[in-house]
Amino acid sequence: NIFYYIFKIYKMCICLKWLATANEVRTRIIGLDENIFIPELIIS
């Protein structure tokens, strides 16, 4: 089913964005904001 496949990709994108956001928040808390390279943020 093509719709199931699209839904899976959509869910994966949301997961990646959530992970990138969590990563950014974590680095801000640590205070190494500019020293850590986060590929997910550049992709999204």
PyMOL commands that place a pseudoatom at each C-alpha (Angstrom):
pseudoatom trace, name=CA, resn=ASN, resi=1, chain=A, elem=C, hetatm=0, pos=[0.000, 0.000, 0.000]
pseudoatom trace, name=CA, resn=ILE, resi=2, chain=A, elem=C, hetatm=0, pos=[1.524, 3.298, -1.137]
pseudoatom trace, name=CA, resn=PHE, resi=3, chain=A, elem=C, hetatm=0, pos=[-0.222, 5.314, 1.573]
pseudoatom trace, name=CA, resn=TYR, resi=4, chain=A, elem=C, hetatm=0, pos=[1.284, 3.142, 4.296]
pseudoatom trace, name=CA, resn=TYR, resi=5, chain=A, elem=C, hetatm=0, pos=[4.725, 3.727, 2.788]
pseudoatom trace, name=CA, resn=ILE, resi=6, chain=A, elem=C, hetatm=0, pos=[4.204, 7.512, 2.693]
pseudoatom trace, name=CA, resn=PHE, resi=7, chain=A, elem=C, hetatm=0, pos=[2.958, 7.453, 6.279]
pseudoatom trace, name=CA, resn=LYS, resi=8, chain=A, elem=C, hetatm=0, pos=[6.080, 5.569, 7.384]
pseudoatom trace, name=CA, resn=ILE, resi=9, chain=A, elem=C, hetatm=0, pos=[8.352, 8.148, 5.735]
pseudoatom trace, name=CA, resn=TYR, resi=10, chain=A, elem=C, hetatm=0, pos=[6.308, 10.956, 7.300]
pseudoatom trace, name=CA, resn=LYS, resi=11, chain=A, elem=C, hetatm=0, pos=[6.666, 9.402, 10.759]
pseudoatom trace, name=CA, resn=MET, resi=12, chain=A, elem=C, hetatm=0, pos=[10.395, 8.976, 10.233]
pseudoatom trace, name=CA, resn=CYS, resi=13, chain=A, elem=C, hetatm=0, pos=[10.764, 12.661, 9.311]
pseudoatom trace, name=CA, resn=ILE, resi=14, chain=A, elem=C, hetatm=0, pos=[8.911, 13.707, 12.465]
pseudoatom trace, name=CA, resn=CYS, resi=15, chain=A, elem=C, hetatm=0, pos=[11.185, 11.433, 14.506]
pseudoatom trace, name=CA, resn=LEU, resi=16, chain=A, elem=C, hetatm=0, pos=[14.294, 12.974, 12.961]
pseudoatom trace, name=CA, resn=LYS, resi=17, chain=A, elem=C, hetatm=0, pos=[13.058, 16.515, 13.601]
pseudoatom trace, name=CA, resn=TRP, resi=18, chain=A, elem=C, hetatm=0, pos=[12.239, 15.620, 17.211]
pseudoatom trace, name=CA, resn=LEU, resi=19, chain=A, elem=C, hetatm=0, pos=[15.699, 14.129, 17.684]
pseudoatom trace, name=CA, resn=ALA, resi=20, chain=A, elem=C, hetatm=0, pos=[17.336, 17.209, 16.188]
pseudoatom trace, name=CA, resn=THR, resi=21, chain=A, elem=C, hetatm=0, pos=[15.342, 19.475, 18.503]
pseudoatom trace, name=CA, resn=ALA, resi=22, chain=A, elem=C, hetatm=0, pos=[16.226, 17.357, 21.541]
pseudoatom trace, name=CA, resn=ASN, resi=23, chain=A, elem=C, hetatm=0, pos=[19.873, 17.440, 20.473]
pseudoatom trace, name=CA, resn=GLU, resi=24, chain=A, elem=C, hetatm=0, pos=[19.813, 21.222, 20.167]
pseudoatom trace, name=CA, resn=VAL, resi=25, chain=A, elem=C, hetatm=0, pos=[18.162, 21.667, 23.563]
pseudoatom trace, name=CA, resn=ARG, resi=26, chain=A, elem=C, hetatm=0, pos=[20.697, 19.336, 25.151]
pseudoatom trace, name=CA, resn=THR, resi=27, chain=A, elem=C, hetatm=0, pos=[23.671, 21.180, 23.674]
pseudoatom trace, name=CA, resn=ARG, resi=28, chain=A, elem=C, hetatm=0, pos=[22.225, 24.521, 24.781]
pseudoatom trace, name=CA, resn=ILE, resi=29, chain=A, elem=C, hetatm=0, pos=[21.859, 23.195, 28.323]
pseudoatom trace, name=CA, resn=ILE, resi=30, chain=A, elem=C, hetatm=0, pos=[25.433, 21.902, 28.291]
pseudoatom trace, name=CA, resn=GLY, resi=31, chain=A, elem=C, hetatm=0, pos=[26.593, 25.222, 26.863]
pseudoatom trace, name=CA, resn=LEU, resi=32, chain=A, elem=C, hetatm=0, pos=[28.619, 23.857, 23.953]
pseudoatom trace, name=CA, resn=ASP, resi=33, chain=A, elem=C, hetatm=0, pos=[26.201, 25.291, 21.425]
pseudoatom trace, name=CA, resn=GLU, resi=34, chain=A, elem=C, hetatm=0, pos=[28.743, 26.472, 18.869]
pseudoatom trace, name=CA, resn=ASN, resi=35, chain=A, elem=C, hetatm=0, pos=[31.280, 23.677, 19.388]
pseudoatom trace, name=CA, resn=ILE, resi=36, chain=A, elem=C, hetatm=0, pos=[29.078, 20.702, 18.535]
pseudoatom trace, name=CA, resn=PHE, resi=37, chain=A, elem=C, hetatm=0, pos=[28.200, 19.957, 14.942]
pseudoatom trace, name=CA, resn=ILE, resi=38, chain=A, elem=C, hetatm=0, pos=[24.671, 18.576, 14.575]
pseudoatom trace, name=CA, resn=PRO, resi=39, chain=A, elem=C, hetatm=0, pos=[24.000, 17.190, 11.068]
pseudoatom trace, name=CA, resn=GLU, resi=40, chain=A, elem=C, hetatm=0, pos=[20.266, 16.739, 11.731]
pseudoatom trace, name=CA, resn=LEU, resi=41, chain=A, elem=C, hetatm=0, pos=[19.748, 20.472, 12.136]
pseudoatom trace, name=CA, resn=ILE, resi=42, chain=A, elem=C, hetatm=0, pos=[21.349, 21.208, 8.792]
pseudoatom trace, name=CA, resn=ILE, resi=43, chain=A, elem=C, hetatm=0, pos=[19.326, 18.499, 7.029]
pseudoatom trace, name=CA, resn=SER, resi=44, chain=A, elem=C, hetatm=0, pos=[15.953, 19.670, 8.325]
for i in range(1, 44): cmd.bond("trace and resi %d" % i, "trace and resi %d" % (i + 1))
show_as sticks, trace
zoom trace
